[in-house]
Amino acid sequence: MWTTLGHFRDNPMGVHWTGIVFGLGFVVSFGYWTTDFLVVQRVLSANNLRAAKMAPVIGAAFKMAVPLIVIVPGLIALGLHNADGTPVYHLVSDSMAKVTGEHSYDQVLPLMLIRYCGPGLLGLGITALVAGFMSGMAGNVSAFSTVWTYDIYGAFINKKASDSHYVSMGRWSTVIGMIISIGSAYLLQRASGIMDYVQALFSFFIAPLFGTVILGMLWKRATKAGGFWGLLSGTAASIAMFVWVHNVPSALRYVAMSPDAQPMAENLYRALWSWIICVAVTVVVSLFTPRIADAQLSGLVYGVTEMPDDGAASIWQKPLFWAVVVIVVFFVLNIVFF
């Protein structure tokens, strides 16, 4: 999977290895695992420090099985042929499927379920897909309601409301969030695929937020003004680049640094640029604004916080050991499928 990443024109997605490593592997992936509230709230619910450390490690182990689930059904669909040698499924892109009425690549998994699973297993498979969707949706709704009610509304708009008022606000924000999510589904129809849509959203919000969070956690000189203007600048720059390329397609060569780049490359490089802009603005503004005393940063910044013991008595209980195991397996899989 790495052999075609040497040049934009050689890769089917029009992506260079720098976009994969720095845009997707560093900015988007690190941002997803450390700033996405749907992920973070799981860690915040841990009953001790070791459990909180092990949560992303266990999640990473299961995450490595996702390509297997995604790729194998696609390979099966491409390998199916009729007796005369013609393919059973003629798979096309989403945009082409809307025109021709043929099956798109995104329909491979349900097609394989219908073909190979009997009524009982088919029902179980559909139930699993629906359960996965409901779990993710419930987590996103909970995250949206919590962030709006406590971190925005309660912190800045109405600080002295009663608990019953905040409960009502949380319920209304849940309803409004559902309506917004339904409306966003219509925006997805204009995207070339759901992955392009997701990566575009990540480049708008996750990438610059990661820059703000990582500086705030690791650099004690960072200030509130620096974080605010850095996040605002990174988000605004990402949206501006998106609008620029949408209105002037030739601008893609400047954002993704190649005339042979494709939309996916734009998403990855836009995320990288927005992160760089966020970090640069945060550093500059922080250096020109009053610093915060170390005593006020205890519990917030890594360098001035005393880290408690996680209770791991042996090497088998240490999260670092299992993190190394996951990293080694990850590199082995990449080398095997090189």
Backbone torsions as a table, in degrees:
resi	resn	phi	psi	omega
1	MET	NA	-12.3	178.9
2	TRP	-95.7	-11.4	-170.6
3	THR	-68.8	-22.2	-177.9
4	THR	-101.6	9.8	-176.0
5	LEU	-93.1	9.1	179.6
6	GLY	-72.8	-27.6	178.7
7	HIS	-148.0	149.9	-177.0
8	PHE	-57.6	-40.7	-174.0
9	ARG	-74.8	-16.7	180.0
10	ASP	-84.6	-20.6	-175.6
11	ASN	-92.3	134.2	-179.0
12	PRO	-58.6	-30.1	178.8
13	MET	-90.0	-2.6	-178.2
14	GLY	67.8	38.6	-176.4
15	VAL	-118.3	142.7	175.5
16	HIS	-97.5	159.0	-176.8
17	TRP	-62.6	-28.2	178.5
18	THR	-65.9	-35.3	176.7
19	GLY	-67.0	-38.8	179.2
20	ILE	-68.6	-46.7	-174.5
21	VAL	-72.9	-50.3	-174.5
22	PHE	-90.2	-41.5	-179.1
23	GLY	-74.0	-54.5	-178.2
24	LEU	-84.9	-51.2	-174.3
25	GLY	-67.2	-38.1	-177.7
26	PHE	-95.6	-64.9	-170.6
27	VAL	-69.4	-58.0	-174.3
28	VAL	-67.4	-47.3	-176.5
29	SER	-67.7	-47.4	178.3
30	PHE	-61.9	-40.5	179.0
31	GLY	-63.6	-40.6	179.6
32	TYR	-62.6	-44.0	-175.6
33	TRP	-76.2	-18.3	-174.0
34	THR	-116.5	-17.8	-176.7
35	THR	-125.0	-15.7	178.4
36	ASP	-69.1	117.1	-173.2
37	PHE	-63.0	-28.7	178.2
38	LEU	-61.4	-33.7	177.8
39	VAL	-83.7	-44.4	-174.5
40	VAL	-64.9	-35.9	-176.8
41	GLN	-64.9	-25.4	174.5
42	ARG	-65.7	-41.4	-179.6
43	VAL	-70.4	-37.3	180.0
44	LEU	-64.8	-21.1	-179.3
45	SER	-89.3	1.8	-179.5
46	ALA	-66.0	148.7	-176.3
47	ASN	-89.3	-6.5	175.0
48	ASN	-157.5	171.5	-174.5
49	LEU	-66.3	-39.0	-179.1
50	ARG	-64.7	-41.4	178.6
51	ALA	-63.3	-38.8	178.5
52	ALA	-64.5	-38.8	178.6
53	LYS	-69.6	-35.9	-177.0
54	MET	-76.2	-22.2	-176.7
55	ALA	-57.4	-52.4	178.2
56	PRO	-68.4	-28.6	178.6
57	VAL	-66.6	-46.8	178.0
58	ILE	-64.4	-40.7	177.8
59	GLY	-61.3	-39.8	178.9
60	ALA	-64.9	-36.8	178.8
61	ALA	-62.8	-44.7	179.1
62	PHE	-71.8	-29.5	-178.6
63	LYS	-64.0	-29.4	-179.4
64	MET	-69.7	-15.2	177.7
65	ALA	-84.7	-12.5	-178.2
66	VAL	-61.2	-45.6	177.2
67	PRO	-56.7	-35.9	178.2
68	LEU	-62.1	-43.9	-179.5
69	ILE	-67.4	-34.8	-176.1
70	VAL	-81.8	-42.8	-171.0
71	ILE	-80.5	-42.5	-174.8
72	VAL	-59.4	-47.5	176.8
73	PRO	-59.3	-36.3	177.7
74	GLY	-64.8	-40.6	178.2
75	LEU	-65.8	-38.5	177.6
76	ILE	-63.2	-44.7	-179.2
77	ALA	-62.9	-39.8	179.6
78	LEU	-71.1	-26.6	-177.8
79	GLY	-88.4	-6.8	-179.7
80	LEU	-78.2	127.0	179.3
81	HIS	-134.1	149.4	174.7
82	ASN	-76.0	175.7	-178.8
83	ALA	-61.5	-30.4	-179.6
84	ASP	-86.5	5.8	177.2
85	GLY	91.6	-5.1	179.1
86	THR	-79.8	146.8	179.9
87	PRO	-67.3	143.4	178.6
88	VAL	-67.3	-42.2	180.0
89	TYR	-118.7	127.9	173.6
90	HIS	-100.2	96.5	-172.7
91	LEU	-87.4	137.3	179.9
92	VAL	-132.8	176.0	178.1
93	SER	-71.0	166.1	179.9
94	ASP	-60.1	-43.9	-178.6
95	SER	-64.7	-39.0	178.8
96	MET	-70.4	-36.4	-179.6
97	ALA	-62.9	-33.7	178.7
98	LYS	-66.4	-26.9	-177.8
99	VAL	-88.4	-44.9	-173.6
100	THR	-92.7	-18.5	-177.6
101	GLY	80.3	8.6	179.2
102	GLU	-82.7	175.3	180.0
103	HIS	-79.3	140.3	177.0
104	SER	-96.3	167.6	179.8
105	TYR	-63.0	-30.9	-178.7
106	ASP	-70.1	-10.7	-178.6
107	GLN	-97.1	7.1	-174.0
108	VAL	-63.1	-46.5	-176.1
109	LEU	-60.6	-50.9	177.0
110	PRO	-64.1	-31.7	177.1
111	LEU	-63.8	-40.5	179.2
112	MET	-70.2	-35.7	176.7
113	LEU	-63.0	-44.0	-179.6
114	ILE	-65.4	-36.8	-174.3
115	ARG	-76.5	-39.5	-169.7
116	TYR	-109.4	-9.7	-178.1
117	CYS	-107.2	134.8	175.5
118	GLY	-74.1	-178.4	-177.0
119	PRO	-54.6	-42.0	-178.8
120	GLY	-68.1	-51.5	-179.5
121	LEU	-66.8	-34.2	178.1
122	LEU	-63.0	-43.2	176.7
123	GLY	-62.7	-39.6	178.4
124	LEU	-65.4	-41.6	179.7
125	GLY	-64.1	-43.9	178.6
126	ILE	-64.5	-39.3	178.0
127	THR	-61.9	-40.3	179.1
128	ALA	-64.8	-41.4	178.1
129	LEU	-63.7	-44.1	179.8
130	VAL	-65.8	-40.0	179.4
131	ALA	-63.8	-40.2	176.5
132	GLY	-62.5	-42.1	178.1
133	PHE	-64.0	-44.8	-178.1
134	MET	-64.8	-38.6	179.2
135	SER	-63.4	-47.7	178.9
136	GLY	-64.4	-41.1	-179.6
137	MET	-65.9	-42.1	179.3
138	ALA	-62.6	-41.1	178.3
139	GLY	-64.6	-42.2	179.4
140	ASN	-66.3	-41.7	178.4
141	VAL	-63.4	-43.4	178.4
142	SER	-62.2	-42.5	179.5
143	ALA	-63.9	-45.3	-179.9
144	PHE	-60.6	-46.6	-178.6
145	SER	-64.3	-41.7	-178.4
146	THR	-66.9	-48.1	-178.5
147	VAL	-62.2	-44.5	-179.1
148	TRP	-66.5	-47.0	-173.0
149	THR	-70.1	-47.6	-173.2
150	TYR	-94.2	-41.2	-173.5
151	ASP	-87.2	-22.5	-178.5
152	ILE	-114.6	-61.6	-176.2
153	TYR	-65.0	-51.0	-178.0
154	GLY	-71.0	-27.9	-176.5
155	ALA	-87.5	-28.1	-173.5
156	PHE	-125.4	-32.5	-172.0
157	ILE	-94.1	-50.8	-177.6
158	ASN	-138.4	91.8	-172.3
159	LYS	-82.2	-18.3	-171.4
160	LYS	-116.0	23.5	-179.6
161	ALA	-75.3	162.4	178.7
162	SER	-79.5	166.0	179.6
163	ASP	-62.3	-39.2	-179.7
164	SER	-63.8	-33.8	178.1
165	HIS	-66.8	-42.6	179.4
166	TYR	-66.0	-35.4	176.5
167	VAL	-63.2	-44.7	178.1
168	SER	-63.0	-41.3	177.8
169	MET	-63.0	-39.0	177.7
170	GLY	-63.8	-38.8	179.6
171	ARG	-67.5	-43.9	-180.0
172	TRP	-66.7	-37.3	178.1
173	SER	-66.4	-30.0	175.8
174	THR	-65.1	-45.9	179.2
175	VAL	-63.1	-45.8	-179.4
176	ILE	-64.6	-39.3	177.8
177	GLY	-61.8	-39.1	176.8
178	MET	-63.7	-41.2	178.8
179	ILE	-64.1	-41.7	178.6
180	ILE	-63.3	-40.7	-179.9
181	SER	-65.7	-37.3	177.0
182	ILE	-65.2	-41.6	178.2
183	GLY	-65.1	-35.2	179.8
184	SER	-67.2	-23.3	178.2
185	ALA	-63.3	-31.6	177.7
186	TYR	-72.0	-29.9	174.6
187	LEU	-66.7	-31.6	-179.5
188	LEU	-63.8	-26.3	-179.9
189	GLN	-62.6	-24.3	179.3
190	ARG	-86.1	-12.2	179.6
191	ALA	-83.6	155.3	180.0
192	SER	-71.9	-19.4	179.0
193	GLY	-175.1	165.2	-177.3
194	ILE	-66.4	-31.0	179.7
195	MET	-68.0	-39.8	175.4
196	ASP	-60.8	-40.4	-179.3
197	TYR	-64.9	-45.4	-179.1
198	VAL	-64.9	-45.8	-179.1
199	GLN	-64.7	-33.7	176.7
200	ALA	-64.0	-44.8	178.1
201	LEU	-64.0	-39.9	178.6
202	PHE	-62.1	-39.4	-179.8
203	SER	-68.0	-26.9	178.4
204	PHE	-74.4	-44.8	-167.3
205	PHE	-118.4	-46.5	-175.2
206	ILE	-68.9	-44.4	-175.3
207	ALA	-61.7	-54.3	178.4
208	PRO	-66.6	-33.6	178.4
209	LEU	-62.9	-36.0	177.2
210	PHE	-62.3	-40.3	177.1
211	GLY	-61.4	-42.5	179.5
212	THR	-65.3	-46.0	-176.5
213	VAL	-67.0	-44.3	-175.7
214	ILE	-66.8	-37.6	176.4
215	LEU	-69.2	-42.2	180.0
216	GLY	-63.3	-31.7	-178.5
217	MET	-82.2	-32.8	-170.5
218	LEU	-110.7	-13.7	-176.2
219	TRP	-121.9	111.2	-174.8
220	LYS	-73.8	-11.5	178.9
221	ARG	-81.8	-11.3	179.5
222	ALA	-64.1	143.0	-179.0
223	THR	-120.0	168.5	179.1
224	LYS	-64.4	-40.3	178.7
225	ALA	-64.4	-41.1	178.4
226	GLY	-62.6	-43.3	178.8
227	GLY	-64.1	-41.8	-179.1
228	PHE	-64.7	-52.3	-176.9
229	TRP	-70.7	-30.5	176.4
230	GLY	-66.6	-46.3	178.9
231	LEU	-64.2	-43.3	179.6
232	LEU	-63.4	-43.0	-179.2
233	SER	-66.1	-43.1	179.9
234	GLY	-64.0	-43.8	179.0
235	THR	-65.9	-45.9	-180.0
236	ALA	-62.7	-40.9	179.5
237	ALA	-64.7	-39.4	179.8
238	SER	-64.8	-46.0	179.2
239	ILE	-65.0	-38.3	179.2
240	ALA	-64.2	-41.3	177.7
241	MET	-64.2	-38.6	178.0
242	PHE	-62.5	-47.4	179.6
243	VAL	-64.5	-39.0	179.6
244	TRP	-59.7	-50.7	-178.8
245	VAL	-68.1	-35.3	179.6
246	HIS	-63.9	-38.5	-178.9
247	ASN	-88.0	-28.5	179.3
248	VAL	-127.9	87.7	-175.9
249	PRO	-55.1	-30.4	-179.8
250	SER	-66.4	-16.2	179.3
251	ALA	-69.2	-12.0	179.4
252	LEU	-57.6	-34.3	-179.0
253	ARG	-64.5	-25.0	179.4
254	TYR	-84.7	-38.2	179.9
255	VAL	-72.4	-45.9	-177.8
256	ALA	-96.7	1.1	172.6
257	MET	65.5	29.5	176.0
258	SER	-164.8	139.0	175.6
259	PRO	-71.5	-14.4	-180.0
260	ASP	-93.3	2.7	-178.1
261	ALA	-69.8	155.1	178.4
262	GLN	-116.8	172.1	-176.0
263	PRO	-53.3	-37.3	179.8
264	MET	-63.5	-38.0	176.5
265	ALA	-62.3	-38.0	178.1
266	GLU	-60.2	-43.6	179.5
267	ASN	-59.5	-45.6	-175.9
268	LEU	-69.5	-43.8	179.7
269	TYR	-72.5	-32.5	176.0
270	ARG	-63.4	-39.0	175.7
271	ALA	-62.5	-42.1	-179.9
272	LEU	-65.0	-44.5	179.9
273	TRP	-64.5	-42.0	-179.0
274	SER	-64.8	-35.4	177.0
275	TRP	-66.3	-45.4	179.7
276	ILE	-61.7	-43.8	179.3
277	ILE	-63.4	-43.6	179.0
278	CYS	-60.0	-47.4	-179.0
279	VAL	-64.1	-44.7	-178.5
280	ALA	-62.9	-46.4	-180.0
281	VAL	-65.6	-39.9	179.1
282	THR	-61.3	-44.3	-180.0
283	VAL	-64.3	-47.6	-177.3
284	VAL	-63.3	-49.0	-178.7
285	VAL	-64.6	-39.6	179.9
286	SER	-62.4	-38.1	-179.3
287	LEU	-70.0	-21.1	-179.6
288	PHE	-102.8	8.3	178.0
289	THR	-123.1	154.3	-176.3
290	PRO	-58.9	137.4	179.0
291	ARG	-78.2	159.6	-179.2
292	ILE	-97.4	140.1	-179.9
293	ALA	-62.0	144.7	-178.0
294	ASP	-59.1	-33.4	-178.3
295	ALA	-63.3	-31.5	179.6
296	GLN	-79.3	-13.5	-177.6
297	LEU	-95.9	-4.9	179.9
298	SER	-62.3	128.5	-177.2
299	GLY	91.7	-6.9	-179.2
300	LEU	-116.5	-39.5	-176.4
301	VAL	-110.6	136.1	-172.5
302	TYR	-60.9	-42.5	-173.3
303	GLY	-69.8	-20.7	-177.5
304	VAL	-115.9	19.4	-179.7
305	THR	-118.9	129.5	176.5
306	GLU	-77.2	118.9	-176.1
307	MET	-84.1	123.8	179.3
308	PRO	-73.5	161.1	177.4
309	ASP	-73.8	137.4	-177.5
310	ASP	-85.0	-0.8	175.0
311	GLY	84.1	6.1	179.3
312	ALA	-74.7	118.8	-176.4
313	ALA	-92.1	-27.8	-179.1
314	SER	-129.0	169.7	-178.5
315	ILE	-63.5	-29.6	180.0
316	TRP	-70.2	-19.5	-179.7
317	GLN	-95.7	-7.4	-176.1
318	LYS	-80.7	125.0	177.4
319	PRO	-58.8	-32.2	179.9
320	LEU	-62.1	-38.4	179.3
321	PHE	-61.8	-47.5	-178.5
322	TRP	-71.4	-28.5	174.5
323	ALA	-65.0	-41.0	177.0
324	VAL	-64.1	-40.0	178.0
325	VAL	-60.6	-45.3	179.9
326	VAL	-62.9	-41.9	179.6
327	ILE	-63.5	-43.2	179.5
328	VAL	-62.4	-46.0	178.3
329	VAL	-61.4	-39.3	178.7
330	PHE	-60.1	-46.9	-179.8
331	PHE	-68.4	-36.8	177.6
332	VAL	-62.1	-43.5	178.9
333	LEU	-62.7	-39.3	178.4
334	ASN	-66.1	-37.6	178.6
335	ILE	-70.4	-40.7	-179.2
336	VAL	-62.4	-41.9	-176.9
337	PHE	-97.7	21.5	179.1
338	PHE	-62.9	NA	NA
